[in-house]
Amino acid sequence: MNTGEGGLSKYHLSGNPDIMMQIGPGLFGVRTPGGEFSWEEFKKKSEIEQVKAFEIKLAQGAKIRGGHIEGQKVTEEIAQIRLVEPGQTINSPNRFYEFKNFNELFEFVERMRDVGGKPIGIKIVVGDLDALEEMTKTMRDTGKGPDFITVDGGEGGTGATYQELADAVGLPIMSALPLVDEMLKKYGVRNRVKLIASGKLTSPDKVAVALAMGADLVNIARGFMISVGCIMAEIC
């Protein structure tokens, strides 16, 4: 189970699942009171038995901006989970300040792996092949990099973005996935990482196609929401 970027809660842990804790630029659940990355809080989360891996959310298909949540939704419980002030509107930054390039990103990944002792991955959206090539080349040249890469397609959903971004940002997953797979092979690093596909993979045929096009596994979110009764009315 992936927590999403909102932090790790008792509800995630209640069913005793294997958990991948996602960390977005807002650093929810692993931040200091000043909003910086807290290695102490990260260490605490890594020591939870159910937490099997961490995912650094660099981007998602539905938006390029940071997340937004109205202050009225930031209850005492939500604030405690996210390590923020209750009642305050939250606008997450659209990027991490802990690193500025792929070399620094991979150094950050290495330190997270050393401190937490768990696999560390990244979530990306393909929109610029030059950036994708720079990333894979850096993986080859440095011998460093993530344990897995989640490729999110432009179909991905969210409750916190503008319609124009949700509809028009990022390559579709079936276009992006083989590009990432081939680029990793080109630089000889495909065997070092697992590829996860995400983005409206709601039916068996779509999952099968994603696996055939290079994915090692897939993420499903919207499909499960609909299966438990969500009618996509956007009033929650």
N, C-alpha and C positions, 0 to 999 in steps of 0.2 A: 504494500500500500504506500502510495506517495502522499505525503502530507500536504503538498502545495506550499506556497511561500508564506502562509500565515502562521507558521510555528507548529510545534508539537504539543498536542493536548492529551488529556486523559481519555478523551473519546477515541483517539487514534489507538491508544494502548489497550482499551477495554476488551477487545476481542483477541488479544494476544497475537496479532499478525506480525509478519516480517515487515518492517517499515523502512522506507527510504525518506529521509528528512530533506526536504527541499529548502534551500536558502536563497532568497532573492536579494536584490539590492537594499531592501528595507531591513535586512538582517534580523527579521522577527524571530525571537526565541534565542538568539545568540548575539545580542547587542548589549552595549554598555548604556547607562542612562543618557550619555551624550550622543548615542547613535552610531558608535564605532563597533567594529567586530570585537567580540569578547571571546578570547581563547578559553577563559575559565568556563563561561556558559557552554561553549562548544564542547569542551571536555566533559562537562556534566551530561550533555545529550548523548555523547558518544559512548558513555558508560552504561546507558540503558540497553538492556539485553535485546529488546525487540528491534532496536535501531541497527539495521544491517549495512546501511550505506548513506552517503550524503550526496545531494545533487545541487550544484551551483547553477541557479537559473540566470544565465546571461541574457536570454531573450525567450519570448514565446510568440507563437504565430499570430495570436489575436491582437497583439499590441507591441509597440516599441517604447511606450512611456512606462513609468513606474506605476504601481498599483495605487488605487484611491479608495479610501473608506471614510464615510461620513462620521463625524464625532458621535452622533446619536447611536451609532452601531458599536462604538468602542465601549462596551460594558466593562465592569470590573473584571469579569472573567476573561474577556478577550484581551484586555490590557495586561493581565497577568501572564497569559499565554505568550503574547507578543513582546512583553517587556517594554511597554509604552505607557503613557499617561492616559487614564480613562477619560472619556468624554471629549478627547481631542481628535479633530480630523487628521487623518494620516495621508500624506502624499509621499509615496516612496520615490527615491531617485530612479532615473532610467538607466543607471549604470552603477557598477561598483567603484568605490574610491580606493579600494585595497590594491588594485592593480591597473596599469594603463596600457599594457601590451601583452602579447601571448607569452613572452618570457616570464614576465612578472606573474601572470595568471598561473603558469605551470609551477612556479616557485611556491605560490600560495597553495596550490593543490598538494604539492609535496609536503608542505608543513602541516596541512590539515590531515594528511594521511599519517604522518609521523605522530602528531598529537592525539588523533582520534583512534588510530589503529583500524580504521574501516575504509572500504573502497570509496573513492571520490570521483564523481562524474560531473559533466557539464551538460546543460540544456541549451541548444542553439536553434536558430532559424536561418535558413539559407536565403540570402538575398544578394550576396556579393561573392562571386567565385574567387576573386583575388584574395579576400579575407579568408575564405575556406582553404585556399592553397597555402597561404601564409601560416595558418594554424597547423596544418599537417606537416609542412616543411619544418616548422619549429619543433614539432614532436620528434621528427626524425633527427634533426641536428642536435637537440639537447638530450635525447633519450628520456625525456620526461613527458608528462601528459596525464590525462584522466584515465580512469579505469573503464569508463563507459561514456558514450555520447548519446544524448537523447536528441533526436532530430524532430522538431515540431513543425508541422505544416501550417500554411496560412489558414487552414480550416479550423484551427484550434479555437476554443471558446473561452470567454471570460465575462465576468459581470462588471468589469471596471475598465472600460476603454471607450473611445469614440467609434461610432459606426463605421466611419471611413477607414479607420485602422483595422477594425475587425474584418472588414470585407476585402481589403486591398494590400495588406502587408504580408510579405513572406511567400516563398514558392510553395505550391501545394506539396503535400507529403510524398505523393507518388513521383513527383519530379525531383524533389530535393534528396530523397533517400538514396537513389542510385548515384547521384553526384557525389555525395559524401562517401559512399562505399568505394567508388572508383578512385576518389582522391586519396583516401587512406591506403588503398592498394598501390597507387602510383608511387607513394613515398615509403612503401614497405612497412607501414605501421598498423595495417588492418588487424593483424593477429594479436595486437596489444590491447585492443579495446573491444567492448561489446557495443553494438548499435541498437538503440531503442527507437522505435517509430511511434509518433503520436500525431493526432489531428483527425478527429471524426472517423476513427476506425471502429465503426459501430456494428459491423456485420461480419460473419465468418469469411465471406469471399474477400472482403477488403483486408482482413487480417492475413489471409493466405497469400494475397498478392504482395503485401508488405514484406512478409517473410521471404517470399521468392525473390524480391528485389533487393535483398541485402540485410534486412533487419534480423537481429537475433531474438528479439522479443518486441512486444508492443505495449503501449499504454492505452487504457480505455477509461474515460471519465464520463462523457456525455451519455454514452450508451447505458451505463449503470444508473445515471440520474433518471433517465427516461423510464428505465425498467422498474424503478421504485416509485414512480408516479409523478415525476416532474413533467409539467406541460409546457415548459419554456415560455411562461407568460411574462417573465422579467419583472415580477412584483415582489420577490422575496427580499 
